[in-house]
């Protein structure tokens, strides 16, 4: 292994260990949902129903592990505290049956509202309908539903995210380039991004050599051997699209293990402090990503719910816009963390999205 590859292995492994540590902490709390550690702040001049005792809201997550979901949850907690919401978090740790059970438990607790973050349609939608039928307001984030009646649906703009970074892929590598996809099926945001991928591949005559990948509680680590095998079987690949940052980090590690960082470009989705460190490291093959600020998005979902409960939400579908960020941009601006990225790209803060005079944007 070269010196550069050894440095990369240490860097990416450290990010993976951090994700595993977060997962391990979550697994220790299996007996009951974890309450928000952020103090509930009763702000002044809030409209009903926020002007009395704190509202009880359940956040039912498919998984809270990984950089994106950790930041997303922190933003949701911060916004909840600012608007007098007592937020209880259920983390299923990528166990679909447990998420369904968690949602049933949340419904039984009769909260003032429920937020559902991701999930499998077949296991979660029946429980969403159960909550709606019980008169509990429900808002979902990045969950595909066949029946959205009575539900506020929020998501990142997955189509624009994928389109932005794939436009960069085509610009960098040209039409008819040899490419690979590392993703997973059955997850709403990944499915939406793959739809754009298929369109871009067809439109630009890209030569797709492989499709592999999976989402687990150790996504980055578990994708390394899959991508390693794909690279060895397809030595001519020029670019890889990995539309979830935990997958992207696994792809980066596999590229480096095969000493292909000067031949294979990697294109991802999402951003975090750890992602920026990987992208800007010397010789990184991760050249572009499309992203929202996950903390700002988590906060935005809570604001959408707050507006709904106050009778001020004008639409029941909310999308959070993304930006495409290149490695060159980060290096040119000297950006080393998300806080600096927010200053360079203030649109990431979502300060104008689902806000009101009494409900300014807050993020973790």
C-alpha positions in Angstrom: 0.0 0.0 0.0 1.4 3.4 -1.0 1.9 6.2 1.6 -1.1 8.1 0.1 -3.2 5.0 0.2 -2.3 4.3 3.8 -3.2 7.9 4.8 -6.5 7.5 3.0 -7.2 4.2 4.7 -6.7 5.8 8.0 -8.9 8.8 7.2 -11.8 6.8 5.8 -11.5 4.1 8.5 -11.7 6.8 11.1 -14.9 8.1 9.6 -16.3 4.6 9.5 -15.4 4.0 13.1 -17.2 7.2 14.1 -20.3 6.0 12.3 -20.0 2.6 14.0 -19.6 4.3 17.4 -22.8 6.2 16.8 -24.5 3.0 15.9 -23.2 1.3 19.0 -24.5 4.0 21.2 -27.9 3.7 19.7 -28.0 0.0 20.2 -27.4 0.4 23.9 -30.8 2.2 24.2 -33.2 -0.6 23.2 -35.7 -0.6 26.0 -37.2 2.8 25.4 -37.1 5.7 23.0 -34.5 8.4 23.6 -35.8 11.8 24.6 -34.2 14.9 23.1 -31.2 16.1 25.1 -31.9 19.7 24.0 -33.8 21.8 26.6 -37.4 22.6 25.6 -37.6 26.3 25.3 -41.0 28.0 25.6 -40.5 31.0 23.3 -42.6 34.1 23.5 -45.4 35.2 21.2 -46.0 31.7 19.7 -49.4 31.0 18.2 -51.7 28.2 19.4 -51.1 25.4 19.9 -47.5 26.3 20.9 -48.4 28.9 23.5 -49.1 26.5 26.3 -47.5 23.3 27.6 -44.9 21.7 25.3 -46.4 19.7 22.5 -45.5 16.0 22.5 -44.1 14.9 19.1 -42.7 11.5 18.2 -39.9 11.2 15.6 -39.8 7.6 14.3 -36.6 7.0 12.3 -35.6 4.1 10.1 -32.0 4.9 11.2 -30.2 7.6 13.0 -26.7 6.4 12.3 -24.2 8.0 10.0 -23.1 11.6 9.5 -26.2 12.7 7.6 -28.8 11.3 10.0 -26.8 12.5 13.1 -26.8 16.0 11.8 -30.4 15.8 10.5 -31.6 14.7 14.0 -29.6 17.4 15.7 -31.3 20.0 13.5 -34.8 18.6 14.2 -34.1 18.6 18.0 -32.9 22.2 17.9 -35.9 23.5 15.9 -38.2 21.5 18.1 -36.8 23.1 21.3 -37.1 26.5 19.8 -40.8 26.1 19.0 -41.9 24.5 22.3 -42.0 20.9 21.1 -41.0 18.0 23.4 -39.5 15.6 20.8 -39.1 11.9 21.5 -36.9 10.0 19.1 -37.3 6.3 18.1 -34.4 4.9 16.2 -35.0 1.5 14.5 -31.3 1.1 13.4 -32.3 0.0 9.9 -34.6 -2.7 11.2 -37.8 -2.3 9.3 -39.8 -4.5 11.6 -38.6 -2.5 14.6 -39.5 0.8 12.9 -43.1 -0.5 12.3 -43.2 -1.5 16.0 -41.8 1.9 17.0 -44.5 3.6 15.0 -47.2 1.5 16.7 -45.7 2.4 20.1 -45.7 6.1 19.1 -49.4 5.9 18.0 -50.3 4.2 21.3 -48.7 7.1 23.2 -51.2 9.5 21.6 -48.7 12.3 20.8 -49.8 15.7 19.4 -48.0 14.7 16.1 -45.7 12.1 14.5 -42.7 12.6 12.2 -41.7 9.6 10.2 -38.1 9.7 8.8 -37.5 7.3 5.9 -38.8 3.7 5.9 -40.1 0.9 3.7 -43.5 1.6 2.2 -44.9 -1.9 2.7 -44.1 -1.9 6.5 -44.7 1.7 7.4 -47.6 3.0 5.2 -50.2 0.8 7.0 -49.1 2.3 10.3 -49.1 5.9 8.9 -52.7 5.3 7.8 -53.5 4.0 11.3 -52.1 7.2 12.8 -54.0 9.4 10.4 -57.2 7.5 11.1 -56.6 8.0 14.9 -56.5 11.8 14.2 -52.8 12.2 14.8 -51.1 14.7 12.4 -48.4 13.0 10.5 -45.5 14.4 8.5 -43.0 12.1 6.6 -39.5 12.7 5.3 -38.2 10.8 2.3 -40.8 8.1 2.6 -42.7 6.9 -0.5 -46.4 6.6 0.2 -49.1 5.3 -2.2 -51.7 7.3 -0.3 -50.7 10.7 1.0 -54.1 11.9 2.0 -53.9 13.6 5.4 -50.1 13.5 5.4 -47.5 16.2 4.9 -44.8 14.9 2.6 -41.3 16.4 2.7 -38.1 15.4 0.9 -34.9 16.6 -0.5 -35.3 17.4 -4.2 -33.7 14.1 -5.1 -34.2 14.7 -8.8 -32.3 18.0 -8.8 -29.6 16.6 -6.5 -29.0 13.6 -8.9 -29.2 15.8 -12.0 -26.7 18.3 -10.7 -24.0 15.9 -9.8 -24.6 13.7 -12.9 -24.3 16.8 -15.1 -20.9 17.3 -13.6 -20.1 13.6 -14.2 -20.9 14.0 -17.9 -19.0 17.2 -18.1 -15.9 15.7 -16.6 -15.9 12.3 -18.4 -17.8 13.0 -21.6 -20.6 11.1 -23.4 -20.2 7.3 -23.8 -18.0 7.2 -20.6 -17.7 3.9 -18.9 -19.5 4.2 -15.5 -20.7 2.3 -12.5 -23.5 2.7 -10.0 -23.2 1.8 -6.3 -26.6 2.2 -4.6 -29.5 0.1 -3.2 -33.1 -0.4 -4.1 -36.2 -0.1 -2.0 -35.2 3.2 -0.4 -37.3 6.1 -1.7 -34.5 8.7 -2.1 -32.2 6.2 -3.7 -34.9 5.0 -6.0 -35.6 8.6 -7.1 -32.0 9.2 -7.7 -31.6 6.0 -9.7 -34.4 7.1 -12.0 -32.4 10.2 -12.9 -29.3 8.1 -13.3 -31.1 5.8 -15.8 -32.2 8.8 -17.8 -28.8 10.4 -17.8 -27.2 7.1 -18.9 -29.6 6.7 -21.8 -29.4 10.4 -22.9 -25.6 10.5 -22.9 -24.9 7.0 -24.1 -23.0 6.2 -21.0 -21.7 2.6 -20.8 -22.9 1.2 -17.4 -20.5 -1.6 -16.4 -22.0 -2.5 -13.1 -24.6 -1.9 -10.4 -23.8 -3.0 -6.9 -24.3 -1.8 -3.3 -26.4 -2.0 -0.2 -27.5 0.0 2.8 -26.8 -1.5 6.3 -26.0 -0.2 9.8 -22.3 -0.2 8.6 -22.9 1.0 5.0 -19.5 2.5 4.3 -17.6 -0.6 5.5 -20.0 -3.1 3.9 -19.8 -1.6 0.5 -16.0 -1.8 0.2 -15.8 -5.5 -0.8 -18.6 -5.1 -3.2 -17.0 -2.2 -5.0 -13.6 -3.8 -4.8 -15.0 -6.8 -6.7 -16.7 -4.5 -9.3 -13.5 -2.6 -9.9 -11.5 -5.8 -10.4 -14.1 -7.1 -12.8 -14.4 -3.8 -14.7 -10.9 -2.3 -15.1 -12.0 0.3 -17.6 -14.5 2.1 -15.4 -13.9 5.9 -15.4 -16.6 7.2 -13.0 -18.8 5.9 -10.2 -22.1 7.4 -9.0 -22.7 6.6 -5.3 -25.8 8.6 -4.3 -25.6 8.4 -0.5 -22.5 9.7 1.4 -22.0 6.5 3.5 -21.9 4.5 0.3 -19.7 7.1 -1.3 -17.1 6.7 1.5 -17.0 3.0 0.9 -16.5 3.6 -2.8 -13.6 6.0 -2.1 -11.9 3.4 0.1 -12.3 0.7 -2.5 -10.9 3.0 -5.3 -7.9 3.8 -3.1 -7.3 0.1 -2.1 -7.0 -0.6 -5.8 -4.7 2.4 -6.4 -7.2 3.8 -9.0 -7.6 7.3 -7.6 -5.9 8.8 -10.7 -8.2 6.8 -13.0 -11.6 6.6 -11.4 -13.7 9.7 -10.4 -16.4 9.3 -7.7 -19.6 11.4 -7.5 -21.7 11.4 -4.4 -24.7 12.9 -2.7 -24.8 14.5 0.8 -22.3 16.5 2.8 -20.9 16.5 6.3 -17.7 17.6 8.1 -16.4 14.0 7.6 -17.4 14.1 3.9 -15.6 17.4 3.4 -12.4 16.0 5.0 -12.5 13.0 2.6 -13.3 15.1 -0.5 -10.6 17.7 0.1 -7.8 15.3 1.1 -4.8 15.1 -1.2 -5.6 13.0 -4.2 -9.2 12.3 -3.4 -11.2 10.6 -6.2 -14.5 12.1 -4.8 -14.7 15.1 -7.1 -18.3 16.3 -6.7 -21.4 15.9 -4.5 -24.9 17.3 -4.5 -26.2 18.2 -1.1 -28.5 19.9 1.3 -27.4 20.8 4.8 -28.8 17.8 6.8 -29.1 19.9 10.0 -31.1 22.6 8.2 -33.3 19.9 6.5 -34.1 18.2 9.9 -35.0 21.6 11.2 -37.1 22.4 8.1 -39.2 19.2 8.6 -40.1 20.3 12.1 -41.0 23.8 10.9 -43.3 22.3 8.3 -45.0 20.3 11.0 -45.2 23.5 13.2 -46.9 25.5 10.4 -49.3 22.6 9.8 -50.3 22.4 13.4 -50.7 26.2 13.5 -52.9 26.1 10.4 -50.4 28.1 8.4 -48.9 25.5 6.0 -50.3 26.3 2.5 -49.2 23.1 0.8 -48.9 19.5 2.0 -45.8 18.8 -0.1 -42.5 20.4 0.8 -39.1 20.0 -1.0 -35.8 21.2 0.2 -33.5 22.5 -2.6 -29.9 21.3 -3.0 -26.7 22.6 -4.4 -23.9 20.8 -6.3 -20.5 21.2 -4.7 -17.2 20.3 -6.4 -13.9 19.4 -4.8 -12.3 22.3 -6.7 -14.8 24.7 -5.1 -14.1 23.5 -1.6 -10.3 23.6 -2.0 -10.4 27.1 -3.7 -12.5 28.5 -0.9 -10.5 26.8 1.8 -13.6 25.1 3.2 -12.9 22.4 5.8 -16.3 22.0 7.5 -20.0 22.5 7.0 -20.1 25.8 8.9 -17.7 27.3 6.4 -19.7 25.8 3.6 -22.8 27.5 4.9 -21.0 30.9 4.7 -19.9 30.2 1.2 -23.4 28.8 0.1 -25.9 30.5 2.4 -28.8 28.9 0.5 -28.0 25.7 2.4 -29.4 27.3 5.6 -33.0 27.2 4.2 -33.7 30.5 5.9 -36.5 31.2 3.4 -38.1 27.8 3.4 -41.2 27.0 5.6 -40.6 29.9 7.9 -42.8 32.6 9.5 -42.2 35.6 11.7 -42.7 33.5 14.8 -40.8 30.5 13.3 -37.3 31.5 12.0 -34.9 28.8 10.8 -32.9 27.1 13.5 -30.4 24.2 13.0 -28.2 22.1 15.2 
